């Protein structure tokens, strides 16, 4: 099914919809053969997740060449360029899986940090943190506004699978305090993002989102890719930059 806001021929999001709502869904985007190929590519990471009991693996773009094929996918590329412009490049890749050994929930939040090559205190950037040994920092809001995340679903994700829930339009309010998040939740209806196998969930980082634990056993595998279209301030570099195919 191609949801409202997408062309049935190209599955390309209409820019005003992304800007207005902060998210959209392309379903389907990848065919069965493409999804099967990605599942084969991430098999070593799946074994790592199950044995460790963790729900996510970072550094997927570096570790799995097969995942980098998504940067050449025509629909993924068109979606990203439509959202943030022709200069877009990938800056981070994570594999998430809600499985019986790691069935987590995520409270309402915004994605406020980026991964950088090295920590270097710069005005307007902070606080700092480290994830899996990689420096992370909160950048100015202007950087986050020139980013978009594309979540590639490798399994059907229905209401029982712990799907992402969003507050449409909340990205337009900027960086929100805890009290502002509570107010937004009280005054805006949440939307459950049901996405089929091979579908994409496209999100602005500042969009308020959450997810519940899955209520059924099995997998909810998602390749989460983050894209940007701007350089960082002098003295800081993105931890990784992968160009998208034109």
C-alpha distance (Angstrom), angle and dihedral (degrees) to the residues before:
residue distance angle dihedral
X1 . . .
X2 3.81 . .
X3 3.84 107.7 .
X4 3.78 124.7 -137.7
X5 3.78 111.4 -75.4
X6 3.79 95.7 43.9
X7 3.76 131.5 93.6
X8 3.83 111.4 -117.2
X9 3.81 88.8 -139.7
X10 3.80 102.3 49.1
X11 3.83 104.2 16.5
X12 3.81 86.3 -137.4
X13 3.80 118.8 153.0
X14 3.77 119.1 -119.0
X15 3.82 106.0 -118.6
X16 3.84 96.0 -133.5
X17 3.81 89.6 57.0
X18 3.81 93.0 54.9
X19 3.79 90.8 45.3
X20 3.80 93.3 47.2
X21 3.80 101.8 41.6
X22 3.79 102.1 24.4
X23 3.81 92.9 -133.2
X24 3.77 144.1 48.0
X25 3.78 139.8 178.4
X26 3.81 129.2 -128.0
X27 3.78 107.5 -165.9
X28 2.98 115.8 -161.2
X29 3.80 108.4 18.7
X30 3.82 104.3 139.6
X31 3.79 122.7 45.2
X32 3.82 125.7 -131.9
X33 3.80 93.5 -94.9
X34 3.79 92.0 53.1
X35 3.81 93.1 48.4
X36 3.81 91.7 47.7
X37 3.81 89.2 52.0
X38 3.81 91.6 52.8
X39 3.80 91.2 48.3
X40 3.81 90.1 53.8
X41 3.80 90.2 48.5
X42 3.81 94.3 53.3
X43 3.83 96.8 43.9
X44 3.85 92.9 108.8
X45 3.81 90.1 51.5
X46 3.80 91.7 48.5
X47 3.79 90.5 55.2
X48 3.81 88.3 49.7
X49 3.80 91.6 52.0
X50 3.78 95.3 48.7
X51 3.80 94.7 46.7
X52 3.82 94.1 45.8
X53 3.79 96.8 41.8
X54 3.80 89.8 -131.1
X55 3.79 124.2 136.9
X56 3.77 99.8 -145.1
X57 3.80 145.2 37.9
X58 3.80 121.9 -157.2
X59 3.80 130.5 -153.3
X60 3.80 92.4 42.1
X61 3.80 95.9 151.4
X62 3.80 91.8 57.2
X63 3.80 95.8 40.0
X64 3.81 100.9 44.2
X65 3.82 118.0 44.9
X66 3.80 89.4 -172.2
X67 3.79 90.6 64.4
X68 3.80 90.0 55.2
X69 3.81 87.3 65.7
X70 3.81 85.8 77.9
X71 3.81 88.4 70.5
X72 3.81 87.5 64.7
X73 3.80 94.8 45.8
X74 3.83 108.9 117.6
X75 3.80 96.0 -139.7
X76 3.81 95.1 44.3
X77 3.80 90.2 48.2
X78 3.77 93.6 46.9
X79 3.80 92.2 48.3
X80 3.81 92.2 51.0
X81 3.80 95.0 45.1
X82 3.78 90.6 48.2
X83 3.80 90.7 52.3
X84 3.82 102.0 43.2
X85 3.79 109.2 5.5
X86 3.79 142.1 -95.3
X87 3.82 94.8 -64.6
X88 3.82 92.7 66.2
X89 3.81 120.6 139.4
X90 3.81 133.4 175.9
X91 3.80 116.7 -105.6
X92 3.80 104.7 175.0
X93 3.79 141.5 13.6
X94 3.82 128.1 -164.6
X95 3.79 132.2 176.1
X96 3.80 113.8 -142.6
X97 3.79 124.7 -170.8
X98 3.78 128.3 175.7
X99 3.79 102.5 -156.6
X100 3.82 133.2 154.2
X101 3.82 92.3 -87.4
X102 3.81 94.0 48.6
X103 3.78 112.0 29.7
X104 3.77 104.8 155.0
X105 3.78 138.8 165.1
X106 3.79 128.9 -141.9
X107 3.84 124.1 -146.6
X108 3.79 122.7 -134.5
X109 3.80 110.3 -69.5
X110 3.79 147.7 136.0
X111 3.81 124.3 -117.0
X112 3.79 99.8 -114.4
X113 3.82 106.0 158.6
X114 3.78 133.5 78.7
X115 3.81 130.7 -164.1
X116 3.81 116.6 -116.1
X117 3.80 134.6 -172.3
X118 3.81 96.1 -118.3
X119 3.79 137.0 -0.7
X120 3.80 111.7 -104.6
X121 3.82 118.6 160.5
X122 3.80 108.4 -122.7
X123 3.79 129.7 170.6
X124 3.79 112.3 -94.5
X125 3.82 94.5 21.2
X126 3.80 120.6 100.2
X127 2.93 172.3 173.2
X128 3.78 98.8 26.9
X129 3.80 129.8 -145.4
X130 3.80 140.1 164.8
X131 3.80 127.1 -125.5
X132 3.80 120.2 -174.7
X133 3.81 87.8 -17.2
X134 3.82 93.9 -55.0
X135 3.84 119.1 119.1
X136 3.80 113.9 -117.7
X137 3.78 128.7 -171.9
X138 3.78 140.6 175.9
X139 3.82 106.9 -113.1
X140 3.80 127.8 -158.6
X141 3.78 113.9 -73.2
X142 3.82 90.5 -109.2
X143 3.82 89.1 68.7
X144 3.81 93.4 49.9
X145 3.80 90.1 49.3
X146 3.81 88.7 60.3
X147 3.79 93.9 53.9
X148 3.78 135.8 82.8
X149 3.81 134.2 -175.9
X150 3.79 123.7 -141.0
X151 3.80 116.2 -160.9
X152 3.80 111.5 -160.6
X153 3.81 110.4 -156.6
X154 3.80 116.2 -144.0
X155 3.82 93.8 -179.8
X156 3.79 134.1 37.0
X157 3.80 107.9 -88.0
X158 3.79 111.5 -159.4
X159 3.78 132.3 162.8
X160 3.82 91.7 -74.1
X161 3.82 96.5 51.5
X162 3.80 99.8 71.8
X163 3.82 97.0 -99.7
X164 3.79 124.3 -169.7
X165 3.80 115.0 -91.0
X166 3.81 120.6 -156.8
X167 3.79 141.5 -170.8
X168 3.79 102.8 -132.5
X169 3.79 114.4 -129.3
X170 3.81 95.2 10.6
X171 3.83 91.0 119.1
X172 3.80 89.5 72.5
X173 3.82 92.0 67.6
X174 3.82 94.0 68.8
X175 3.80 124.3 -137.7
X176 3.82 107.4 -6.3
X177 3.80 131.3 -148.7
X178 3.80 121.6 -135.6
X179 3.81 90.7 -99.5
X180 3.81 91.4 48.5
X181 3.81 89.9 52.0
X182 3.81 89.6 52.3
X183 3.81 90.1 50.3
X184 3.80 92.0 48.6
X185 3.79 91.0 51.3
X186 3.80 91.4 50.2
X187 3.78 94.7 49.7
X188 3.82 104.2 36.7
X189 3.81 129.9 59.9
X190 3.78 115.7 -123.3
X191 3.79 122.4 -123.0
X192 3.81 121.9 -145.8
X193 3.79 111.4 -140.8
X194 3.79 105.7 -142.4
X195 3.80 108.8 -174.2
X196 3.78 129.9 -179.5
X197 3.80 128.9 -135.9
X198 3.80 106.7 -71.1
X199 3.79 93.5 19.5
X200 3.80 128.5 126.2
X201 3.78 130.7 -133.8
X202 3.81 109.0 -159.2
X203 3.82 116.5 -161.9
X204 3.79 141.3 175.7
X205 3.84 111.1 -128.6
X206 3.82 92.7 -125.1
X207 3.81 92.7 55.1
X208 3.80 111.5 114.2
X209 3.79 108.8 -119.1
X210 3.80 141.5 161.8
X211 3.80 140.2 169.9
X212 3.79 137.6 -151.6
X213 3.78 129.6 -137.6
X214 3.79 115.0 -85.0
X215 3.79 114.9 -97.9
X216 3.79 94.6 -155.1
X217 3.81 131.2 55.7
X218 3.75 121.9 -111.5
X219 3.79 133.6 64.3
X220 3.80 135.0 -45.1
X221 3.78 100.1 -173.1
X222 3.79 118.4 -177.6
X223 3.80 130.9 172.9
X224 3.79 104.5 -146.6
X225 3.82 113.3 -157.5
X226 3.80 124.7 -175.9
X227 3.79 122.3 -157.1
X228 3.80 133.3 -169.9
X229 3.79 135.5 -174.3
X230 3.81 103.0 -160.4
X231 3.78 140.7 66.7
X232 3.78 120.9 -117.5
X233 3.78 124.9 -115.4
X234 3.80 117.0 -74.5
X235 3.80 109.2 -75.9
X236 3.80 95.9 35.1
X237 3.80 131.2 81.0
X238 3.78 132.8 -175.1
X239 3.81 110.9 -99.7
X240 3.80 88.3 -123.4
X241 3.78 136.8 3.3
X242 3.79 122.8 -163.9
X243 3.77 117.1 179.2
X244 3.79 119.0 -133.0
X245 3.78 120.0 -130.2
X246 3.78 113.5 -99.7
